[in-house]
Amino acid sequence: MTIESPPYYGMFAFEYGIRYLNGETIPSRVMLPMRVYSVNNTSLLRKHLQLMAVHKRDFPLLEWGGQAELSVDCSEYYPKNWIEDPSLEKSPAFTTNPPIKIDQ
């Protein structure tokens, strides 16, 4: 199994940078579309490998899709996601023991 780390962050960064410079309020987190390739969706991997060969690309393009086909069940560990419960955005992504103190 592998999780895609999209090489197209720049498009999103510039879009939200311009929005910010234009005075818009932007969200504290912007979620990027990602795809997971695993034994559960080998057809998606095959499709993208074929398209990459035909179009001579080093990575699958965003418009080739596949994001909607993802399904990873983490409900045992995370009963809600950040869209259902926006307060999770304020939660630390991880904890250490002892906690790391960040000067503000």
C-alpha distances in whole Angstrom, upper triangle without the diagonal:
4,7,10,13,16,18,21,22,25,26,26,27,30,31,31,33,35,36,36,39,40,41,38,37,33,30,29,26,24,21,19,17,13,11,7,6,4,7,9,10,10,13,12,11,14,16,15,15,19,20,19,21,24,24,24,21,19,16,16,19,19,22,19,18,15,15,17,15,12,13,11,14,15,19,20,19,20,23,23,22,24,25,26,28,29,30,26,27,29,27,26,22,23,26,27,30,32,31,32,35,34,38,38
4,6,9,12,15,17,18,22,23,22,24,27,27,28,30,32,32,33,36,37,38,35,34,30,28,27,23,21,18,16,14,11,9,6,5,7,10,12,11,11,14,12,10,14,16,14,14,18,18,17,20,22,22,21,19,16,14,14,16,17,19,18,16,14,14,16,14,12,13,12,15,16,20,21,20,20,23,23,21,22,24,26,27,27,29,25,25,27,26,24,21,21,24,26,29,31,30,30,33,32,35,36
4,6,9,12,15,15,19,20,19,20,24,24,24,26,29,29,29,32,34,34,32,30,26,24,23,19,18,14,12,11,7,6,4,6,9,12,13,12,13,15,13,11,15,16,14,15,19,18,17,20,23,22,21,18,16,13,13,15,14,17,16,14,12,11,14,13,10,12,11,15,15,19,20,19,18,21,21,18,19,20,23,24,24,25,22,22,24,23,22,18,19,23,25,28,30,28,28,31,30,33,33
4,6,9,11,12,16,16,16,18,21,21,22,24,26,26,27,30,31,32,30,28,25,23,22,19,16,13,11,9,6,5,6,8,11,15,15,13,14,16,12,11,15,15,12,13,17,16,15,18,20,19,18,15,13,9,9,11,11,14,13,12,11,10,14,13,11,14,14,17,18,21,23,22,21,24,23,20,20,21,24,25,24,26,23,22,25,24,23,20,21,25,27,30,32,30,29,31,30,33,33
4,6,9,9,13,14,14,15,18,19,19,21,23,24,24,27,29,29,27,26,23,21,20,17,15,12,9,9,7,8,10,11,15,18,19,17,18,19,16,15,18,18,15,16,19,18,16,19,22,20,19,15,13,10,11,12,12,15,15,14,14,12,16,16,14,17,16,20,19,23,25,23,22,24,23,20,20,21,24,25,24,25,22,21,24,23,22,18,20,23,25,29,30,28,27,29,27,30,30
4,5,7,10,11,11,13,15,16,17,18,21,21,22,25,26,27,25,25,21,20,20,16,14,12,8,8,7,9,11,13,17,20,20,18,19,19,16,15,18,17,14,15,18,16,15,18,20,18,17,13,12,9,9,9,8,12,13,12,13,12,15,16,15,18,18,21,22,25,27,25,24,26,24,21,20,21,24,25,24,26,24,22,25,24,23,20,22,26,28,32,33,31,29,31,29,31,31
4,6,8,10,11,12,14,15,17,18,20,21,22,24,26,27,26,25,22,21,21,18,15,14,11,11,10,12,15,16,20,23,24,21,21,22,18,17,20,19,15,16,19,17,14,18,19,17,16,12,10,8,10,9,10,13,14,15,16,15,19,20,19,22,22,25,25,28,31,29,27,30,28,24,23,24,27,28,27,29,26,24,27,27,26,23,25,28,30,33,35,32,30,32,30,32,31
4,5,6,8,9,11,12,14,15,16,18,19,21,22,24,22,23,19,19,19,17,13,13,9,10,11,13,16,18,22,25,25,23,23,23,19,19,21,20,16,18,20,17,16,19,20,17,17,13,12,10,10,9,8,12,13,14,15,14,18,20,19,22,23,26,26,29,31,30,28,30,28,24,23,23,26,27,25,28,26,23,26,27,26,23,26,29,31,35,36,33,31,33,30,32,31
4,6,5,6,9,10,11,12,14,16,16,18,20,21,20,20,16,16,16,13,11,10,8,10,11,14,17,19,23,26,26,24,25,25,22,21,24,23,19,21,24,21,19,23,24,21,21,17,16,13,14,12,11,14,16,16,17,16,19,21,20,22,23,25,25,28,30,28,26,28,26,22,20,21,24,25,23,25,23,20,23,24,23,20,23,26,28,32,33,30,28,29,27,28,27
4,5,5,6,8,10,10,12,14,15,16,18,20,19,19,16,17,17,15,13,13,11,13,15,18,21,23,26,30,30,28,28,28,25,24,27,25,22,23,25,22,21,24,25,21,21,18,17,15,16,14,13,16,18,19,20,19,22,24,23,26,26,29,29,31,34,32,29,32,29,25,23,23,27,28,25,27,26,23,25,26,25,23,26,29,31,35,35,32,30,31,28,29,28
4,6,5,6,9,10,11,12,14,16,17,19,17,18,15,16,17,15,12,13,11,12,14,17,21,23,27,30,30,27,28,28,24,24,26,24,21,23,25,22,20,24,24,21,21,18,17,15,15,13,11,13,16,17,19,17,20,23,22,25,26,29,29,31,34,32,30,31,29,25,23,22,26,27,25,27,26,23,26,27,27,25,28,31,33,37,38,35,33,33,30,31,30
4,6,5,6,8,10,11,12,14,15,17,15,15,12,12,13,12,8,10,8,11,13,17,20,23,26,30,29,27,28,28,24,24,27,25,22,25,26,24,22,26,26,23,24,20,20,17,17,14,12,14,17,17,19,16,19,22,21,24,24,27,27,28,31,29,27,28,25,22,19,19,23,23,21,23,22,19,22,24,23,22,25,28,31,34,35,32,30,30,27,29,27
4,6,5,6,9,10,10,12,14,15,14,14,11,12,13,11,9,11,10,13,16,19,22,25,28,32,31,29,31,31,27,27,30,28,25,27,29,26,25,28,29,26,26,22,21,19,19,17,15,18,21,20,22,20,22,25,24,26,26,29,28,30,33,30,28,30,27,23,20,21,24,25,22,24,23,19,21,23,23,21,24,27,29,33,33,30,28,28,25,26,24
4,6,5,6,8,10,10,12,14,14,15,12,14,15,15,12,14,13,16,18,22,25,28,31,35,34,32,33,33,29,29,31,30,26,28,30,27,26,29,29,26,26,23,22,21,21,18,17,19,22,22,24,22,24,27,26,29,30,32,32,33,36,34,31,33,30,26,24,23,27,27,24,26,26,22,24,26,26,25,28,31,33,37,37,34,31,31,28,28,26
4,5,5,6,9,10,11,13,11,13,10,12,14,14,11,13,13,15,18,21,25,28,31,34,34,31,33,32,28,29,31,29,26,29,30,27,26,30,30,26,27,24,24,22,21,18,16,17,21,21,23,20,23,26,25,28,29,31,31,32,35,33,30,32,28,25,22,21,25,25,22,25,25,21,24,26,26,25,28,31,34,37,38,35,32,32,29,30,27
4,5,5,6,9,10,11,9,9,7,9,11,11,9,12,12,15,18,22,25,28,31,35,34,32,34,33,30,30,33,31,28,31,33,30,29,32,32,29,30,26,26,23,23,20,18,20,23,22,24,21,23,26,25,27,28,30,29,31,33,31,28,30,26,23,20,19,23,23,20,22,22,18,20,23,23,22,26,29,31,35,35,31,29,29,26,26,24
4,5,5,6,9,10,10,11,9,12,12,13,12,15,15,18,21,24,28,30,34,37,37,35,36,36,32,32,35,33,30,33,34,31,30,34,34,31,31,27,27,25,25,22,20,22,26,25,27,24,27,30,29,31,31,33,32,34,36,34,31,32,29,26,23,22,26,26,22,24,24,20,22,24,24,24,27,30,32,35,35,32,29,29,25,25,23
4,5,5,6,9,9,11,10,13,15,16,14,17,17,20,23,26,30,33,36,40,39,36,38,37,34,34,37,34,31,34,35,32,31,34,34,31,31,28,28,26,26,23,21,23,26,26,28,26,28,31,30,33,33,35,35,36,39,37,34,35,31,28,25,24,28,28,24,26,27,23,25,27,28,27,30,33,35,39,39,35,33,32,29,29,26
4,6,5,7,5,8,7,11,13,14,13,16,17,19,23,26,29,33,36,39,38,36,38,37,34,34,37,35,32,35,36,33,32,36,36,32,33,30,30,28,27,24,22,23,26,26,28,25,27,30,29,31,32,34,33,34,37,35,32,33,29,26,23,22,25,25,22,24,24,21,23,26,26,26,29,32,35,38,38,35,33,32,28,28,25
4,5,5,5,6,6,10,11,13,13,17,18,21,24,28,31,34,37,41,39,38,39,39,36,36,39,37,34,37,39,35,34,38,38,35,35,32,31,29,29,26,24,26,29,28,30,27,29,32,31,33,33,34,33,34,37,34,31,33,29,26,22,22,25,25,21,23,23,20,21,24,24,24,28,30,33,36,36,32,30,29,25,25,22
4,5,7,10,10,14,15,17,16,20,21,24,27,30,33,36,40,43,42,40,42,42,38,38,41,39,36,38,40,37,36,39,39,36,36,33,33,31,31,28,26,27,31,30,32,30,32,35,34,36,36,38,37,38,41,38,35,36,33,30,26,26,29,28,25,26,27,23,24,27,28,28,31,33,35,39,38,35,32,31,27,27,24
4,6,9,11,14,16,18,17,21,22,25,28,31,35,38,41,44,43,41,43,42,39,39,42,40,37,39,41,38,37,40,40,37,37,34,34,32,32,29,26,27,31,30,33,30,32,35,34,36,37,39,38,39,42,39,36,37,33,30,27,26,29,29,25,27,28,24,26,29,30,30,33,36,38,41,41,37,35,34,30,30,26
4,7,9,13,15,17,17,21,22,25,28,32,35,38,41,45,44,42,44,44,40,41,43,41,39,41,43,40,39,42,42,39,40,37,36,34,34,31,28,29,33,32,34,31,32,35,35,36,37,38,37,37,40,38,35,35,32,29,25,24,27,27,23,25,26,22,23,27,28,28,32,34,36,39,39,35,33,32,28,28,24
4,6,10,12,14,14,18,19,22,26,29,32,36,38,42,40,39,41,41,37,38,41,39,36,39,41,37,37,40,40,37,38,35,35,32,31,28,26,27,30,29,30,28,29,32,31,33,33,35,34,34,37,35,31,32,28,25,22,21,24,23,20,22,23,20,21,25,26,26,30,32,35,38,38,34,32,31,28,28,24
4,7,9,12,12,16,18,21,24,28,31,34,37,40,39,37,40,40,36,37,40,38,36,39,41,38,37,41,41,38,39,35,35,32,31,29,26,27,30,29,30,27,28,31,30,31,31,32,31,31,34,32,28,29,25,22,19,18,21,20,16,18,20,16,17,21,22,23,27,29,32,35,35,31,29,28,25,25,22
4,7,8,9,12,14,18,21,24,27,31,33,37,35,34,36,36,33,34,37,35,32,35,37,34,34,37,38,35,36,32,31,29,28,25,22,24,27,25,26,23,24,28,26,28,28,29,28,28,31,29,26,26,23,20,16,16,19,18,15,17,17,14,16,19,20,20,24,26,29,33,33,29,27,27,24,24,21
4,5,6,10,13,16,19,22,25,28,31,34,33,32,34,34,31,32,35,34,31,34,36,34,33,37,37,35,35,32,31,28,27,25,22,24,26,24,25,21,22,25,24,25,25,26,24,25,28,25,22,23,19,16,12,12,15,15,11,13,14,10,12,15,17,17,21,23,26,30,30,26,25,25,22,23,20
4,7,10,13,16,19,22,24,28,30,34,33,32,34,35,31,32,35,34,32,34,37,35,34,37,38,36,36,32,31,28,27,26,23,25,28,26,26,22,24,26,24,25,24,25,23,24,26,24,20,22,19,16,12,13,16,14,11,12,12,8,10,13,14,14,17,20,23,26,26,23,21,21,18,19,17
4,6,10,13,15,19,21,24,27,30,29,28,30,31,28,28,32,31,28,31,33,31,30,34,35,33,33,29,28,25,24,23,20,22,24,22,22,19,20,23,21,21,21,22,20,21,24,21,18,20,17,13,10,11,14,14,10,12,11,8,10,12,13,12,16,19,22,26,26,23,22,22,19,21,19
4,6,10,12,16,19,22,25,28,27,26,28,28,25,26,29,28,25,28,30,28,27,31,32,29,30,26,25,22,21,19,16,19,21,19,19,16,17,20,19,20,20,22,21,22,25,22,19,21,18,14,11,11,15,15,13,15,14,11,14,16,16,15,18,22,25,28,29,26,25,25,23,24,22
4,7,9,13,15,19,21,25,23,22,24,25,21,22,26,24,22,25,27,25,25,28,29,27,28,24,23,19,18,17,14,17,18,16,16,12,14,17,15,16,16,18,17,19,22,20,17,19,16,12,10,10,14,15,13,15,14,11,15,16,16,14,18,21,24,28,29,26,25,26,24,26,25
4,6,10,13,16,19,23,22,20,22,22,19,19,23,21,19,21,24,22,21,25,26,23,24,20,19,16,15,13,10,13,15,13,13,10,13,15,14,16,16,19,19,21,24,22,19,21,18,15,13,13,17,18,17,19,17,15,18,19,19,17,20,23,26,30,31,28,27,28,26,29,27
4,7,10,13,17,20,19,17,19,19,15,16,19,18,16,19,21,19,19,22,23,21,22,19,18,14,12,11,8,11,12,10,9,6,9,12,10,13,14,17,18,20,23,22,19,21,19,15,15,14,17,19,18,21,19,18,21,21,22,19,22,26,28,32,33,31,30,31,30,32,31
4,7,10,13,17,16,14,16,16,13,13,17,16,14,16,19,17,17,20,22,20,21,17,16,12,11,11,9,12,12,10,8,6,9,11,9,11,12,15,16,19,22,20,19,21,19,16,16,16,19,21,20,23,20,19,22,22,22,18,21,25,27,31,32,30,29,31,30,32,32
4,7,10,13,12,10,12,13,9,10,13,13,11,14,16,15,15,19,20,19,20,17,15,12,10,11,10,12,11,9,6,5,8,8,7,10,11,14,16,19,21,21,19,21,20,17,18,18,21,23,23,25,22,22,25,24,24,21,23,26,29,32,34,32,32,34,33,35,35
4,6,10,10,8,10,12,9,9,13,13,12,14,17,17,17,20,22,21,21,18,17,13,12,14,13,15,14,12,9,8,10,9,6,8,9,12,14,17,19,19,18,20,20,17,19,20,22,23,24,26,23,23,26,25,24,20,22,26,28,31,33,31,31,34,33,36,36
4,7,8,6,7,9,7,6,10,11,10,11,14,15,15,17,20,20,20,17,16,13,12,14,14,16,14,12,9,10,12,10,9,10,11,15,16,20,21,21,21,23,23,21,23,23,25,27,28,30,26,26,29,28,27,24,25,28,30,33,36,34,34,37,36,39,39
4,5,6,6,10,9,8,11,13,13,14,17,18,18,20,22,23,23,21,19,16,15,18,18,20,17,16,12,13,14,11,10,10,10,13,15,19,20,20,21,23,23,22,24,25,26,28,29,31,27,28,31,29,28,24,25,28,30,33,36,34,35,37,37,41,41
4,6,6,9,10,9,11,14,15,15,17,19,20,21,23,25,25,23,22,19,18,21,21,22,19,18,14,16,17,13,12,12,12,15,17,20,21,22,23,24,25,24,27,27,28,30,32,33,30,31,34,32,31,28,28,31,33,35,38,37,38,41,40,44,44
4,6,9,9,10,12,14,15,16,18,20,21,22,24,25,26,24,23,20,18,21,20,21,19,16,13,14,14,10,9,9,10,12,15,18,19,21,21,22,23,22,25,25,26,28,30,31,28,29,32,31,30,27,28,31,33,36,38,37,38,41,41,44,44
4,5,6,7,9,10,11,13,15,16,17,19,21,22,23,21,20,17,15,17,17,18,15,13,10,11,12,8,8,10,11,14,17,20,22,23,23,24,24,22,25,25,26,28,30,32,29,29,33,31,31,28,29,32,35,37,40,39,39,41,41,44,44
4,5,5,6,9,10,11,12,14,15,17,18,20,21,19,18,16,14,17,18,19,15,14,11,14,15,11,12,13,15,18,21,23,25,26,26,27,27,26,28,28,29,32,33,35,32,32,36,34,34,30,31,34,36,39,42,40,41,43,43,46,46
4,5,5,6,9,10,11,12,14,15,17,18,19,18,19,16,14,16,17,17,13,13,10,13,14,11,12,14,17,20,23,25,27,28,28,29,29,27,29,29,30,33,34,36,33,34,37,36,36,32,34,37,39,42,45,43,43,46,45,48,48
4,5,5,6,9,10,11,12,14,15,16,18,16,16,13,11,13,13,13,10,9,7,10,11,8,10,13,15,18,21,24,26,27,26,27,27,25,26,26,28,30,31,33,31,31,34,33,33,30,31,35,37,40,42,41,40,43,42,45,44
4,5,5,6,9,10,10,12,14,15,16,14,14,11,9,13,14,15,11,11,9,12,14,11,12,15,16,20,22,25,27,27,27,29,28,26,27,27,29,32,32,35,32,31,35,34,33,29,31,34,36,39,41,40,39,42,41,44,44
4,5,5,6,9,10,11,12,14,15,14,14,13,11,14,16,16,12,13,12,15,16,14,15,18,20,23,26,28,30,31,30,32,32,29,31,31,33,35,36,38,35,35,38,37,37,33,34,38,40,43,45,44,43,46,45,48,47
4,6,5,6,9,10,11,12,14,13,14,12,10,12,13,13,9,10,10,13,15,13,15,18,20,24,26,29,31,31,31,32,31,29,30,30,32,34,35,38,35,34,38,37,37,33,35,39,41,44,46,44,44,46,45,48,47
4,5,5,6,9,10,10,11,10,11,8,6,9,11,11,8,9,9,12,14,13,14,18,20,23,26,28,31,31,30,31,30,28,29,28,31,33,33,36,33,32,36,35,35,31,33,37,38,42,44,42,41,43,42,45,44
4,6,5,6,9,10,10,9,10,9,8,11,14,14,11,13,13,16,18,16,17,20,22,25,28,31,33,32,32,34,33,31,32,31,34,36,36,39,36,35,38,37,36,33,34,38,39,43,45,43,42,45,43,46,46
4,5,5,6,9,10,10,12,11,10,12,15,15,11,14,14,17,19,18,19,22,24,28,30,33,35,35,35,36,36,33,34,34,36,38,39,41,39,38,41,40,40,36,38,41,43,46,48,47,46,48,47,49,49
4,5,5,6,8,8,10,9,8,9,12,11,8,12,13,16,18,17,19,22,25,28,30,33,36,35,35,36,35,32,33,32,35,37,37,40,37,36,39,39,39,35,37,41,43,46,48,46,45,47,45,48,47
4,6,5,5,5,7,7,6,9,12,12,10,13,14,17,19,19,20,23,25,29,31,34,36,35,34,36,35,32,33,32,35,37,37,39,37,35,39,38,37,34,36,39,41,44,46,44,43,45,43,46,45
4,6,5,7,9,10,10,12,16,16,13,16,17,20,23,22,23,26,28,31,33,37,39,38,38,40,39,36,36,36,39,41,40,43,40,39,42,42,41,37,39,42,44,47,49,47,46,48,47,49,49
4,6,8,11,12,11,13,16,15,13,16,18,21,23,22,24,27,30,33,35,38,41,40,39,41,40,37,37,37,40,42,41,44,42,40,44,44,43,39,41,45,46,50,52,50,49,50,49,51,50
4,6,9,10,10,10,14,13,12,15,17,20,22,22,24,27,29,33,35,38,40,40,39,40,39,36,36,35,38,40,40,42,40,38,42,42,41,38,40,43,45,48,50,48,47,48,46,49,48
4,7,9,10,11,15,15,14,17,19,21,24,24,25,28,30,34,35,38,41,40,39,41,40,36,36,36,39,41,40,43,40,39,42,42,41,37,39,42,44,47,49,47,45,47,45,47,47
4,6,7,8,12,13,12,15,17,18,22,22,22,26,27,31,32,35,38,37,36,38,36,33,33,33,36,38,37,39,37,35,38,38,37,33,35,39,40,44,45,43,42,43,42,44,43
4,7,9,13,15,13,16,17,18,22,21,21,25,26,29,30,34,36,34,34,36,35,32,31,32,35,36,35,38,35,33,36,36,34,31,32,36,37,40,42,40,39,41,39,41,41
4,6,9,12,11,12,13,14,18,18,18,21,22,26,27,30,32,31,30,32,31,28,28,28,31,33,32,34,32,30,33,33,31,28,30,33,35,38,40,38,37,39,37,39,39
4,7,8,7,9,10,12,15,15,15,19,20,24,26,29,31,30,29,31,29,26,27,26,29,31,31,33,31,29,33,32,32,28,30,34,36,39,41,39,38,40,38,40,40
4,5,5,8,10,11,14,15,16,20,22,25,27,29,32,31,30,31,29,26,26,25,28,30,29,32,30,28,32,32,32,28,31,35,37,40,42,40,38,40,38,40,39
4,5,6,8,9,12,13,14,18,20,23,24,27,30,29,27,28,26,23,23,22,25,27,26,29,27,25,29,29,29,26,29,33,35,39,40,38,37,38,36,38,37
4,5,9,10,12,14,15,19,21,25,27,29,32,31,29,30,28,25,25,23,26,29,28,31,29,28,32,32,32,29,32,36,39,42,44,41,40,41,39,41,40
4,7,9,11,12,14,18,20,24,26,28,31,31,29,30,28,25,26,25,27,30,29,33,31,29,33,33,33,30,33,37,39,42,44,42,41,43,41,43,42
4,6,7,8,11,14,17,20,22,25,28,27,26,27,25,22,23,21,24,26,26,29,28,27,30,30,31,28,30,34,37,40,42,40,39,41,39,41,40
4,5,5,7,11,14,17,19,22,24,25,23,24,23,20,21,20,22,25,25,28,26,26,29,29,29,26,28,32,35,38,40,38,38,39,38,41,40
4,5,6,9,12,15,17,19,22,22,20,21,19,17,17,16,19,21,22,25,22,22,26,25,26,23,25,29,32,35,37,35,35,36,35,38,37
4,6,8,12,14,17,18,21,22,20,20,18,16,17,16,18,21,21,25,23,23,26,26,27,24,27,31,34,37,39,37,36,38,37,40,38
4,7,10,13,16,18,21,21,20,20,19,18,19,18,20,23,24,27,24,25,28,28,28,25,28,31,34,37,39,37,37,39,38,41,40
4,7,10,12,15,17,18,17,17,17,15,17,16,18,20,22,24,22,22,25,24,25,22,24,27,30,33,36,34,34,36,35,38,38
4,6,9,11,14,15,14,15,14,13,16,16,16,19,21,23,20,21,25,23,24,21,23,26,29,32,34,32,33,35,35,38,38
4,6,9,11,12,11,13,13,12,15,16,16,18,20,22,19,20,23,21,21,18,20,23,26,28,31,29,30,33,32,36,35
4,6,8,9,9,10,11,11,15,16,15,17,19,21,18,20,22,20,21,18,20,22,25,28,30,29,30,32,33,36,36
4,5,6,6,7,9,9,13,15,14,15,17,18,15,17,19,17,18,15,16,19,22,24,26,25,26,29,29,33,33
4,5,5,4,7,9,13,14,13,13,16,17,14,17,19,17,18,17,18,20,23,25,27,26,28,30,30,34,33
4,6,6,10,12,15,17,16,16,19,19,16,19,21,18,19,17,17,19,22,23,26,25,27,30,31,34,34
4,6,9,11,13,16,15,15,17,17,13,16,18,15,15,14,14,15,18,20,22,21,23,26,27,30,30
4,5,7,10,12,11,11,13,13,10,13,15,12,14,12,13,15,19,21,23,21,23,25,26,29,29
4,7,10,12,10,10,13,13,11,15,16,14,16,15,17,19,22,24,26,24,26,28,28,32,31
4,7,8,6,6,10,11,9,12,14,13,15,15,17,19,23,25,27,24,26,27,27,30,29
4,6,5,6,8,10,8,10,13,12,14,13,15,18,22,25,26,24,25,26,26,28,27
4,6,5,5,7,5,6,10,10,12,12,15,18,21,24,26,23,23,24,23,26,24
4,5,6,9,9,9,13,13,16,15,19,22,25,28,30,27,27,28,27,29,27
4,6,9,9,11,14,14,17,17,20,22,26,29,30,27,28,29,28,30,29
4,5,6,8,10,11,14,15,17,20,23,26,27,24,25,26,25,27,26
4,5,6,8,10,13,14,17,19,23,26,26,23,24,24,23,25,23
4,5,6,7,11,12,15,17,21,23,24,20,21,21,20,22,21
4,5,5,8,9,12,14,18,20,21,18,19,20,19,22,21
4,5,8,9,12,14,18,21,22,18,18,19,17,20,18
4,6,9,12,13,16,19,19,16,16,16,15,17,16
4,6,8,10,13,16,17,14,14,15,15,17,17
4,5,7,10,13,14,11,11,12,12,15,15
4,7,10,14,15,12,12,14,14,18,18
4,7,10,12,10,10,13,14,17,18
4,7,8,6,8,11,13,16,18
4,5,5,7,10,13,16,18
3,5,8,11,14,18,20
4,7,9,13,16,18
4,6,9,13,15
4,6,10,13
4,7,9
4,6
4
